[in-house]
């Protein structure tokens, strides 16, 4: 019986911890991107966009105005 319960509990805990770590990492990346226009430009190029200076300023302003919920 324990050979079934322990792997299931381990899987559930692993998924929860992995999700929390992913959210933390993503928030830190977004915070870094707000202060670093080169990272925004790199991300835009990876998505196939070429941003001019006005678009870059608008993107930075949007990211700074966006409030990330804190838990």
ABEGO torsion letter per residue (X at the ends): XAAAAAAAAAAAAAAAAAAAAAAAAAAAAAAAAAABAAAAAAAAAAAGBBBBAAAAAAAAAAAAABBBBBX
